[in-house]
Amino acid sequence: MKENRPTLVDIFKSVLASFFGVQSDKNRQRDFQKGNPIYFIMVGVILTILFVLIIIGVIKLILYYTI
């Protein structure tokens, strides 16, 4: 059975797994063989920006309720 290119959901899962360092070997091989690197880079940048914004929001919330 021939595997298709990774879908957008697969790319998000792969990038999230890479954030935690728990990517499976099967998915890693699929990503490197069939995936377009620019999609992984774009999703990685988007998720990193979201992560930073969430951290900033949590810190502002904590500071707001402690002052």
N, CA, C, O and CB atoms as a CASP TS submission, in Angstrom:
PFRMAT TS
TARGET T0000
AUTHOR 0000-0000-0000
METHOD Language model
MODEL 1
PARENT N/A
ATOM      1  N   MET     1       0.834  -1.176   0.000  1.00  0.00           N
ATOM      2  CA  MET     1       0.000   0.000   0.000  1.00  0.00           C
ATOM      3  C   MET     1       0.881   1.243   0.000  1.00  0.00           C
ATOM      4  O   MET     1       1.772   1.376   0.840  1.00  0.00           O
ATOM      5  CB  MET     1      -0.950  -0.004   1.208  1.00  0.00           C
ATOM      6  N   LYS     2       0.641   2.131  -0.917  1.00  0.00           N
ATOM      7  CA  LYS     2       1.444   3.329  -1.059  1.00  0.00           C
ATOM      8  C   LYS     2       0.897   4.427  -0.152  1.00  0.00           C
ATOM      9  O   LYS     2      -0.295   4.731  -0.172  1.00  0.00           O
ATOM     10  CB  LYS     2       1.471   3.795  -2.525  1.00  0.00           C
ATOM     11  N   GLU     3       1.790   5.015   0.644  1.00  0.00           N
ATOM     12  CA  GLU     3       1.394   6.093   1.541  1.00  0.00           C
ATOM     13  C   GLU     3       1.391   7.421   0.795  1.00  0.00           C
ATOM     14  O   GLU     3       2.303   7.704   0.018  1.00  0.00           O
ATOM     15  CB  GLU     3       2.334   6.161   2.757  1.00  0.00           C
ATOM     16  N   ASN     4       0.377   8.224   1.029  1.00  0.00           N
ATOM     17  CA  ASN     4       0.287   9.530   0.403  1.00  0.00           C
ATOM     18  C   ASN     4       1.105  10.551   1.182  1.00  0.00           C
ATOM     19  O   ASN     4       1.678  10.244   2.228  1.00  0.00           O
ATOM     20  CB  ASN     4      -1.173   9.979   0.302  1.00  0.00           C
ATOM     21  N   ARG     5       1.149  11.765   0.655  1.00  0.00           N
ATOM     22  CA  ARG     5       1.830  12.858   1.330  1.00  0.00           C
ATOM     23  C   ARG     5       1.119  13.151   2.645  1.00  0.00           C
ATOM     24  O   ARG     5      -0.075  12.881   2.777  1.00  0.00           O
ATOM     25  CB  ARG     5       1.879  14.122   0.434  1.00  0.00           C
ATOM     26  N   PRO     6       1.843  13.700   3.618  1.00  0.00           N
ATOM     27  CA  PRO     6       1.205  14.036   4.888  1.00  0.00           C
ATOM     28  C   PRO     6       0.163  15.148   4.709  1.00  0.00           C
ATOM     29  O   PRO     6       0.388  16.122   3.989  1.00  0.00           O
ATOM     30  CB  PRO     6       2.264  14.463   5.917  1.00  0.00           C
ATOM     31  N   THR     7      -0.961  14.980   5.370  1.00  0.00           N
ATOM     32  CA  THR     7      -2.014  15.995   5.332  1.00  0.00           C
ATOM     33  C   THR     7      -1.654  17.130   6.288  1.00  0.00           C
ATOM     34  O   THR     7      -0.675  17.037   7.028  1.00  0.00           O
ATOM     35  CB  THR     7      -3.398  15.380   5.702  1.00  0.00           C
ATOM     36  N   LEU     8      -2.449  18.197   6.269  1.00  0.00           N
ATOM     37  CA  LEU     8      -2.205  19.313   7.174  1.00  0.00           C
ATOM     38  C   LEU     8      -2.287  18.866   8.631  1.00  0.00           C
ATOM     39  O   LEU     8      -1.506  19.318   9.469  1.00  0.00           O
ATOM     40  CB  LEU     8      -3.206  20.439   6.912  1.00  0.00           C
ATOM     41  N   VAL     9      -3.222  17.986   8.926  1.00  0.00           N
ATOM     42  CA  VAL     9      -3.352  17.458  10.295  1.00  0.00           C
ATOM     43  C   VAL     9      -2.105  16.657  10.658  1.00  0.00           C
ATOM     44  O   VAL     9      -1.601  16.771  11.775  1.00  0.00           O
ATOM     45  CB  VAL     9      -4.627  16.570  10.432  1.00  0.00           C
ATOM     46  N   ASP    10      -1.603  15.845   9.725  1.00  0.00           N
ATOM     47  CA  ASP    10      -0.383  15.076   9.967  1.00  0.00           C
ATOM     48  C   ASP    10       0.805  15.997  10.229  1.00  0.00           C
ATOM     49  O   ASP    10       1.645  15.711  11.083  1.00  0.00           O
ATOM     50  CB  ASP    10      -0.084  14.160   8.776  1.00  0.00           C
ATOM     51  N   ILE    11       0.870  17.100   9.491  1.00  0.00           N
ATOM     52  CA  ILE    11       1.967  18.052   9.675  1.00  0.00           C
ATOM     53  C   ILE    11       1.888  18.685  11.056  1.00  0.00           C
ATOM     54  O   ILE    11       2.902  18.809  11.742  1.00  0.00           O
ATOM     55  CB  ILE    11       1.936  19.142   8.585  1.00  0.00           C
ATOM     56  N   PHE    12       0.679  19.089  11.471  1.00  0.00           N
ATOM     57  CA  PHE    12       0.521  19.663  12.810  1.00  0.00           C
ATOM     58  C   PHE    12       0.914  18.645  13.883  1.00  0.00           C
ATOM     59  O   PHE    12       1.598  18.989  14.847  1.00  0.00           O
ATOM     60  CB  PHE    12      -0.934  20.134  13.028  1.00  0.00           C
ATOM     61  N   LYS    13       0.483  17.403  13.714  1.00  0.00           N
ATOM     62  CA  LYS    13       0.838  16.358  14.680  1.00  0.00           C
ATOM     63  C   LYS    13       2.346  16.148  14.732  1.00  0.00           C
ATOM     64  O   LYS    13       2.918  16.002  15.812  1.00  0.00           O
ATOM     65  CB  LYS    13       0.138  15.039  14.325  1.00  0.00           C
ATOM     66  N   SER    14       2.982  16.133  13.579  1.00  0.00           N
ATOM     67  CA  SER    14       4.429  15.925  13.526  1.00  0.00           C
ATOM     68  C   SER    14       5.183  17.068  14.185  1.00  0.00           C
ATOM     69  O   SER    14       6.148  16.840  14.913  1.00  0.00           O
ATOM     70  CB  SER    14       4.887  15.769  12.085  1.00  0.00           C
ATOM     71  N   VAL    15       4.746  18.297  13.934  1.00  0.00           N
ATOM     72  CA  VAL    15       5.423  19.451  14.531  1.00  0.00           C
ATOM     73  C   VAL    15       5.213  19.453  16.047  1.00  0.00           C
ATOM     74  O   VAL    15       6.150  19.712  16.802  1.00  0.00           O
ATOM     75  CB  VAL    15       4.903  20.776  13.908  1.00  0.00           C
ATOM     76  N   LEU    16       3.996  19.168  16.491  1.00  0.00           N
ATOM     77  CA  LEU    16       3.742  19.105  17.933  1.00  0.00           C
ATOM     78  C   LEU    16       4.563  17.994  18.588  1.00  0.00           C
ATOM     79  O   LEU    16       5.105  18.171  19.679  1.00  0.00           O
ATOM     80  CB  LEU    16       2.244  18.884  18.204  1.00  0.00           C
ATOM     81  N   ALA    17       4.646  16.852  17.913  1.00  0.00           N
ATOM     82  CA  ALA    17       5.452  15.752  18.445  1.00  0.00           C
ATOM     83  C   ALA    17       6.923  16.148  18.517  1.00  0.00           C
ATOM     84  O   ALA    17       7.626  15.763  19.452  1.00  0.00           O
ATOM     85  CB  ALA    17       5.283  14.491  17.580  1.00  0.00           C
ATOM     86  N   SER    18       7.388  16.911  17.541  1.00  0.00           N
ATOM     87  CA  SER    18       8.784  17.338  17.554  1.00  0.00           C
ATOM     88  C   SER    18       9.050  18.335  18.680  1.00  0.00           C
ATOM     89  O   SER    18      10.162  18.384  19.207  1.00  0.00           O
ATOM     90  CB  SER    18       9.162  17.956  16.208  1.00  0.00           C
ATOM     91  N   PHE    19       8.042  19.136  19.060  1.00  0.00           N
ATOM     92  CA  PHE    19       8.198  20.048  20.189  1.00  0.00           C
ATOM     93  C   PHE    19       8.512  19.269  21.468  1.00  0.00           C
ATOM     94  O   PHE    19       9.291  19.721  22.306  1.00  0.00           O
ATOM     95  CB  PHE    19       6.924  20.898  20.376  1.00  0.00           C
ATOM     96  N   PHE    20       7.896  18.095  21.606  1.00  0.00           N
ATOM     97  CA  PHE    20       8.096  17.272  22.794  1.00  0.00           C
ATOM     98  C   PHE    20       9.166  16.204  22.594  1.00  0.00           C
ATOM     99  O   PHE    20       9.564  15.552  23.559  1.00  0.00           O
ATOM    100  CB  PHE    20       6.796  16.617  23.189  1.00  0.00           C
ATOM    101  N   GLY    21       9.639  16.011  21.365  1.00  0.00           N
ATOM    102  CA  GLY    21      10.681  15.024  21.088  1.00  0.00           C
ATOM    103  C   GLY    21      10.176  13.606  21.099  1.00  0.00           C
ATOM    104  O   GLY    21      10.915  12.695  21.474  1.00  0.00           O
ATOM    105  N   VAL    22       8.921  13.386  20.694  1.00  0.00           N
ATOM    106  CA  VAL    22       8.351  12.040  20.752  1.00  0.00           C
ATOM    107  C   VAL    22       7.864  11.549  19.389  1.00  0.00           C
ATOM    108  O   VAL    22       6.930  10.749  19.320  1.00  0.00           O
ATOM    109  CB  VAL    22       7.205  12.010  21.741  1.00  0.00           C
ATOM    110  N   GLN    23       8.474  12.009  18.323  1.00  0.00           N
ATOM    111  CA  GLN    23       8.068  11.625  16.972  1.00  0.00           C
ATOM    112  C   GLN    23       8.401  10.144  16.717  1.00  0.00           C
ATOM    113  O   GLN    23       9.505   9.695  17.025  1.00  0.00           O
ATOM    114  CB  GLN    23       8.766  12.529  15.918  1.00  0.00           C
ATOM    115  N   SER    24       7.457   9.400  16.162  1.00  0.00           N
ATOM    116  CA  SER    24       7.723   7.999  15.840  1.00  0.00           C
ATOM    117  C   SER    24       8.602   7.917  14.598  1.00  0.00           C
ATOM    118  O   SER    24       8.594   8.817  13.758  1.00  0.00           O
ATOM    119  CB  SER    24       6.399   7.221  15.622  1.00  0.00           C
ATOM    120  N   ASP    25       9.357   6.836  14.493  1.00  0.00           N
ATOM    121  CA  ASP    25      10.262   6.651  13.359  1.00  0.00           C
ATOM    122  C   ASP    25       9.484   6.548  12.051  1.00  0.00           C
ATOM    123  O   ASP    25       9.926   7.060  11.022  1.00  0.00           O
ATOM    124  CB  ASP    25      11.123   5.398  13.560  1.00  0.00           C
ATOM    125  N   LYS    26       8.337   5.895  12.088  1.00  0.00           N
ATOM    126  CA  LYS    26       7.508   5.747  10.884  1.00  0.00           C
ATOM    127  C   LYS    26       7.061   7.116  10.365  1.00  0.00           C
ATOM    128  O   LYS    26       7.166   7.396   9.171  1.00  0.00           O
ATOM    129  CB  LYS    26       6.272   4.861  11.180  1.00  0.00           C
ATOM    130  N   ASN    27       6.564   7.961  11.263  1.00  0.00           N
ATOM    131  CA  ASN    27       6.111   9.302  10.859  1.00  0.00           C
ATOM    132  C   ASN    27       7.281  10.178  10.424  1.00  0.00           C
ATOM    133  O   ASN    27       7.159  10.957   9.479  1.00  0.00           O
ATOM    134  CB  ASN    27       5.354   9.980  12.010  1.00  0.00           C
ATOM    135  N   ARG    28       8.409  10.053  11.108  1.00  0.00           N
ATOM    136  CA  ARG    28       9.586  10.837  10.731  1.00  0.00           C
ATOM    137  C   ARG    28      10.034  10.485   9.319  1.00  0.00           C
ATOM    138  O   ARG    28      10.347  11.373   8.526  1.00  0.00           O
ATOM    139  CB  ARG    28      10.735  10.602  11.727  1.00  0.00           C
ATOM    140  N   GLN    29      10.065   9.207   9.004  1.00  0.00           N
ATOM    141  CA  GLN    29      10.457   8.780   7.660  1.00  0.00           C
ATOM    142  C   GLN    29       9.456   9.281   6.616  1.00  0.00           C
ATOM    143  O   GLN    29       9.854   9.741   5.547  1.00  0.00           O
ATOM    144  CB  GLN    29      10.570   7.246   7.594  1.00  0.00           C
ATOM    145  N   ARG    30       8.164   9.192   6.923  1.00  0.00           N
ATOM    146  CA  ARG    30       7.144   9.700   6.007  1.00  0.00           C
ATOM    147  C   ARG    30       7.335  11.186   5.759  1.00  0.00           C
ATOM    148  O   ARG    30       7.254  11.651   4.622  1.00  0.00           O
ATOM    149  CB  ARG    30       5.741   9.434   6.561  1.00  0.00           C
ATOM    150  N   ASP    31       7.591  11.932   6.837  1.00  0.00           N
ATOM    151  CA  ASP    31       7.759  13.384   6.713  1.00  0.00           C
ATOM    152  C   ASP    31       8.962  13.732   5.840  1.00  0.00           C
ATOM    153  O   ASP    31       8.879  14.627   4.999  1.00  0.00           O
ATOM    154  CB  ASP    31       7.918  14.021   8.099  1.00  0.00           C
ATOM    155  N   PHE    32      10.067  13.040   6.031  1.00  0.00           N
ATOM    156  CA  PHE    32      11.272  13.349   5.273  1.00  0.00           C
ATOM    157  C   PHE    32      11.189  12.878   3.823  1.00  0.00           C
ATOM    158  O   PHE    32      11.756  13.507   2.930  1.00  0.00           O
ATOM    159  CB  PHE    32      12.471  12.726   5.942  1.00  0.00           C
ATOM    160  N   GLN    33      10.491  11.784   3.590  1.00  0.00           N
ATOM    161  CA  GLN    33      10.432  11.246   2.231  1.00  0.00           C
ATOM    162  C   GLN    33       9.332  11.877   1.386  1.00  0.00           C
ATOM    163  O   GLN    33       9.523  12.090   0.189  1.00  0.00           O
ATOM    164  CB  GLN    33      10.229   9.756   2.282  1.00  0.00           C
ATOM    165  N   LYS    34       8.195  12.178   1.982  1.00  0.00           N
ATOM    166  CA  LYS    34       7.041  12.627   1.200  1.00  0.00           C
ATOM    167  C   LYS    34       6.588  14.040   1.508  1.00  0.00           C
ATOM    168  O   LYS    34       5.778  14.601   0.772  1.00  0.00           O
ATOM    169  CB  LYS    34       5.905  11.705   1.420  1.00  0.00           C
ATOM    170  N   GLY    35       7.095  14.625   2.583  1.00  0.00           N
ATOM    171  CA  GLY    35       6.631  15.943   2.990  1.00  0.00           C
ATOM    172  C   GLY    35       7.441  17.065   2.371  1.00  0.00           C
ATOM    173  O   GLY    35       8.609  16.893   2.023  1.00  0.00           O
ATOM    174  N   ASN    36       6.800  18.219   2.240  1.00  0.00           N
ATOM    175  CA  ASN    36       7.459  19.420   1.747  1.00  0.00           C
ATOM    176  C   ASN    36       7.968  20.216   2.953  1.00  0.00           C
ATOM    177  O   ASN    36       7.167  20.599   3.806  1.00  0.00           O
ATOM    178  CB  ASN    36       6.487  20.280   0.866  1.00  0.00           C
ATOM    179  N   PRO    37       9.267  20.473   3.045  1.00  0.00           N
ATOM    180  CA  PRO    37       9.816  21.126   4.239  1.00  0.00           C
ATOM    181  C   PRO    37       9.214  22.498   4.536  1.00  0.00           C
ATOM    182  O   PRO    37       9.126  22.888   5.701  1.00  0.00           O
ATOM    183  CB  PRO    37      11.294  21.270   4.087  1.00  0.00           C
ATOM    184  N   ILE    38       8.804  23.226   3.521  1.00  0.00           N
ATOM    185  CA  ILE    38       8.275  24.572   3.757  1.00  0.00           C
ATOM    186  C   ILE    38       6.997  24.523   4.596  1.00  0.00           C
ATOM    187  O   ILE    38       6.749  25.430   5.390  1.00  0.00           O
ATOM    188  CB  ILE    38       8.000  25.280   2.421  1.00  0.00           C
ATOM    189  N   TYR    39       6.182  23.471   4.428  1.00  0.00           N
ATOM    190  CA  TYR    39       4.963  23.349   5.227  1.00  0.00           C
ATOM    191  C   TYR    39       5.298  23.114   6.699  1.00  0.00           C
ATOM    192  O   TYR    39       4.660  23.679   7.587  1.00  0.00           O
ATOM    193  CB  TYR    39       4.085  22.206   4.694  1.00  0.00           C
ATOM    194  N   PHE    40       6.302  22.278   6.946  1.00  0.00           N
ATOM    195  CA  PHE    40       6.704  22.002   8.324  1.00  0.00           C
ATOM    196  C   PHE    40       7.291  23.257   8.969  1.00  0.00           C
ATOM    197  O   PHE    40       7.052  23.522  10.147  1.00  0.00           O
ATOM    198  CB  PHE    40       7.727  20.846   8.368  1.00  0.00           C
ATOM    199  N   ILE    41       8.058  24.027   8.199  1.00  0.00           N
ATOM    200  CA  ILE    41       8.643  25.260   8.720  1.00  0.00           C
ATOM    201  C   ILE    41       7.546  26.267   9.049  1.00  0.00           C
ATOM    202  O   ILE    41       7.576  26.889  10.110  1.00  0.00           O
ATOM    203  CB  ILE    41       9.637  25.860   7.708  1.00  0.00           C
ATOM    204  N   MET    42       6.577  26.432   8.148  1.00  0.00           N
ATOM    205  CA  MET    42       5.491  27.392   8.388  1.00  0.00           C
ATOM    206  C   MET    42       4.668  27.002   9.612  1.00  0.00           C
ATOM    207  O   MET    42       4.357  27.848  10.450  1.00  0.00           O
ATOM    208  CB  MET    42       4.579  27.490   7.154  1.00  0.00           C
ATOM    209  N   VAL    43       4.317  25.731   9.714  1.00  0.00           N
ATOM    210  CA  VAL    43       3.534  25.276  10.872  1.00  0.00           C
ATOM    211  C   VAL    43       4.358  25.431  12.142  1.00  0.00           C
ATOM    212  O   VAL    43       3.820  25.816  13.180  1.00  0.00           O
ATOM    213  CB  VAL    43       3.086  23.797  10.694  1.00  0.00           C
ATOM    214  N   GLY    44       5.647  25.140  12.081  1.00  0.00           N
ATOM    215  CA  GLY    44       6.515  25.304  13.250  1.00  0.00           C
ATOM    216  C   GLY    44       6.585  26.744  13.716  1.00  0.00           C
ATOM    217  O   GLY    44       6.536  27.011  14.917  1.00  0.00           O
ATOM    218  N   VAL    45       6.698  27.677  12.781  1.00  0.00           N
ATOM    219  CA  VAL    45       6.742  29.101  13.130  1.00  0.00           C
ATOM    220  C   VAL    45       5.406  29.534  13.737  1.00  0.00           C
ATOM    221  O   VAL    45       5.382  30.239  14.746  1.00  0.00           O
ATOM    222  CB  VAL    45       7.074  29.963  11.882  1.00  0.00           C
ATOM    223  N   ILE    46       4.304  29.115  13.128  1.00  0.00           N
ATOM    224  CA  ILE    46       2.974  29.471  13.643  1.00  0.00           C
ATOM    225  C   ILE    46       2.778  28.940  15.056  1.00  0.00           C
ATOM    226  O   ILE    46       2.321  29.670  15.935  1.00  0.00           O
ATOM    227  CB  ILE    46       1.873  28.925  12.719  1.00  0.00           C
ATOM    228  N   LEU    47       3.121  27.674  15.280  1.00  0.00           N
ATOM    229  CA  LEU    47       2.937  27.090  16.610  1.00  0.00           C
ATOM    230  C   LEU    47       3.872  27.722  17.641  1.00  0.00           C
ATOM    231  O   LEU    47       3.502  27.856  18.808  1.00  0.00           O
ATOM    232  CB  LEU    47       3.167  25.582  16.558  1.00  0.00           C
ATOM    233  N   THR    48       5.068  28.108  17.227  1.00  0.00           N
ATOM    234  CA  THR    48       5.989  28.778  18.143  1.00  0.00           C
ATOM    235  C   THR    48       5.445  30.143  18.541  1.00  0.00           C
ATOM    236  O   THR    48       5.498  30.516  19.713  1.00  0.00           O
ATOM    237  CB  THR    48       7.379  28.923  17.503  1.00  0.00           C
ATOM    238  N   ILE    49       4.925  30.886  17.578  1.00  0.00           N
ATOM    239  CA  ILE    49       4.336  32.200  17.882  1.00  0.00           C
ATOM    240  C   ILE    49       3.140  32.035  18.815  1.00  0.00           C
ATOM    241  O   ILE    49       2.996  32.792  19.776  1.00  0.00           O
ATOM    242  CB  ILE    49       3.905  32.927  16.578  1.00  0.00           C
ATOM    243  N   LEU    50       2.284  31.056  18.542  1.00  0.00           N
ATOM    244  CA  LEU    50       1.139  30.804  19.428  1.00  0.00           C
ATOM    245  C   LEU    50       1.589  30.448  20.841  1.00  0.00           C
ATOM    246  O   LEU    50       1.003  30.912  21.819  1.00  0.00           O
ATOM    247  CB  LEU    50       0.268  29.677  18.865  1.00  0.00           C
ATOM    248  N   PHE    51       2.620  29.633  20.945  1.00  0.00           N
ATOM    249  CA  PHE    51       3.148  29.239  22.249  1.00  0.00           C
ATOM    250  C   PHE    51       3.644  30.459  23.016  1.00  0.00           C
ATOM    251  O   PHE    51       3.336  30.613  24.197  1.00  0.00           O
ATOM    252  CB  PHE    51       4.283  28.215  22.085  1.00  0.00           C
ATOM    253  N   VAL    52       4.401  31.318  22.364  1.00  0.00           N
ATOM    254  CA  VAL    52       4.925  32.522  23.012  1.00  0.00           C
ATOM    255  C   VAL    52       3.777  33.440  23.434  1.00  0.00           C
ATOM    256  O   VAL    52       3.799  33.988  24.536  1.00  0.00           O
ATOM    257  CB  VAL    52       5.895  33.273  22.067  1.00  0.00           C
ATOM    258  N   LEU    53       2.781  33.612  22.572  1.00  0.00           N
ATOM    259  CA  LEU    53       1.638  34.466  22.921  1.00  0.00           C
ATOM    260  C   LEU    53       0.853  33.903  24.106  1.00  0.00           C
ATOM    261  O   LEU    53       0.379  34.661  24.952  1.00  0.00           O
ATOM    262  CB  LEU    53       0.709  34.626  21.713  1.00  0.00           C
ATOM    263  N   ILE    54       0.717  32.598  24.170  1.00  0.00           N
ATOM    264  CA  ILE    54       0.022  31.975  25.308  1.00  0.00           C
ATOM    265  C   ILE    54       0.811  32.201  26.592  1.00  0.00           C
ATOM    266  O   ILE    54       0.229  32.528  27.626  1.00  0.00           O
ATOM    267  CB  ILE    54      -0.184  30.456  25.066  1.00  0.00           C
ATOM    268  N   ILE    55       2.124  32.031  26.537  1.00  0.00           N
ATOM    269  CA  ILE    55       2.955  32.254  27.724  1.00  0.00           C
ATOM    270  C   ILE    55       2.854  33.711  28.176  1.00  0.00           C
ATOM    271  O   ILE    55       2.719  33.978  29.370  1.00  0.00           O
ATOM    272  CB  ILE    55       4.430  31.883  27.435  1.00  0.00           C
ATOM    273  N   ILE    56       2.918  34.643  27.246  1.00  0.00           N
ATOM    274  CA  ILE    56       2.780  36.066  27.587  1.00  0.00           C
ATOM    275  C   ILE    56       1.408  36.324  28.208  1.00  0.00           C
ATOM    276  O   ILE    56       1.309  37.049  29.197  1.00  0.00           O
ATOM    277  CB  ILE    56       2.980  36.957  26.328  1.00  0.00           C
ATOM    278  N   GLY    57       0.357  35.746  27.645  1.00  0.00           N
ATOM    279  CA  GLY    57      -0.990  35.915  28.193  1.00  0.00           C
ATOM    280  C   GLY    57      -1.115  35.368  29.598  1.00  0.00           C
ATOM    281  O   GLY    57      -1.735  35.997  30.456  1.00  0.00           O
ATOM    282  N   VAL    58      -0.539  34.210  29.846  1.00  0.00           N
ATOM    283  CA  VAL    58      -0.597  33.610  31.185  1.00  0.00           C
ATOM    284  C   VAL    58       0.154  34.486  32.181  1.00  0.00           C
ATOM    285  O   VAL    58      -0.320  34.703  33.296  1.00  0.00           O
ATOM    286  CB  VAL    58      -0.004  32.177  31.174  1.00  0.00           C
ATOM    287  N   ILE    59       1.311  34.985  31.790  1.00  0.00           N
ATOM    288  CA  ILE    59       2.087  35.850  32.685  1.00  0.00           C
ATOM    289  C   ILE    59       1.318  37.132  32.992  1.00  0.00           C
ATOM    290  O   ILE    59       1.283  37.573  34.141  1.00  0.00           O
ATOM    291  CB  ILE    59       3.459  36.188  32.060  1.00  0.00           C
ATOM    292  N   LYS    60       0.701  37.732  31.974  1.00  0.00           N
ATOM    293  CA  LYS    60      -0.083  38.949  32.205  1.00  0.00           C
ATOM    294  C   LYS    60      -1.274  38.672  33.115  1.00  0.00           C
ATOM    295  O   LYS    60      -1.606  39.488  33.975  1.00  0.00           O
ATOM    296  CB  LYS    60      -0.567  39.534  30.873  1.00  0.00           C
ATOM    297  N   LEU    61      -1.919  37.515  32.923  1.00  0.00           N
ATOM    298  CA  LEU    61      -3.029  37.143  33.800  1.00  0.00           C
ATOM    299  C   LEU    61      -2.563  36.999  35.250  1.00  0.00           C
ATOM    300  O   LEU    61      -3.215  37.495  36.168  1.00  0.00           O
ATOM    301  CB  LEU    61      -3.670  35.834  33.322  1.00  0.00           C
ATOM    302  N   ILE    62      -1.445  36.325  35.447  1.00  0.00           N
ATOM    303  CA  ILE    62      -0.910  36.128  36.795  1.00  0.00           C
ATOM    304  C   ILE    62      -0.565  37.473  37.431  1.00  0.00           C
ATOM    305  O   ILE    62      -0.891  37.720  38.592  1.00  0.00           O
ATOM    306  CB  ILE    62       0.338  35.217  36.758  1.00  0.00           C
ATOM    307  N   LEU    63       0.096  38.340  36.664  1.00  0.00           N
ATOM    308  CA  LEU    63       0.459  39.649  37.199  1.00  0.00           C
ATOM    309  C   LEU    63      -0.773  40.484  37.506  1.00  0.00           C
ATOM    310  O   LEU    63      -0.792  41.213  38.498  1.00  0.00           O
ATOM    311  CB  LEU    63       1.358  40.390  36.221  1.00  0.00           C
ATOM    312  N   TYR    64      -1.800  40.390  36.675  1.00  0.00           N
ATOM    313  CA  TYR    64      -3.025  41.160  36.881  1.00  0.00           C
ATOM    314  C   TYR    64      -3.707  40.754  38.179  1.00  0.00           C
ATOM    315  O   TYR    64      -4.190  41.615  38.914  1.00  0.00           O
ATOM    316  CB  TYR    64      -3.984  40.972  35.701  1.00  0.00           C
ATOM    317  N   TYR    65      -3.754  39.457  38.475  1.00  0.00           N
ATOM    318  CA  TYR    65      -4.470  38.980  39.654  1.00  0.00           C
ATOM    319  C   TYR    65      -3.621  38.988  40.913  1.00  0.00           C
ATOM    320  O   TYR    65      -4.156  38.768  41.999  1.00  0.00           O
ATOM    321  CB  TYR    65      -4.979  37.596  39.411  1.00  0.00           C
ATOM    322  N   THR    66      -2.312  39.234  40.814  1.00  0.00           N
ATOM    323  CA  THR    66      -1.492  39.260  42.010  1.00  0.00           C
ATOM    324  C   THR    66      -1.187  40.688  42.465  1.00  0.00           C
ATOM    325  O   THR    66      -0.667  40.891  43.562  1.00  0.00           O
ATOM    326  CB  THR    66      -0.202  38.506  41.766  1.00  0.00           C
ATOM    327  N   ILE    67      -1.500  41.654  41.647  1.00  0.00           N
ATOM    328  CA  ILE    67      -1.206  43.055  42.023  1.00  0.00           C
ATOM    329  C   ILE    67      -2.447  43.711  42.593  1.00  0.00           C
ATOM    330  O   ILE    67      -2.409  44.883  42.968  1.00  0.00           O
ATOM    331  CB  ILE    67      -0.690  43.866  40.803  1.00  0.00           C
TER
END
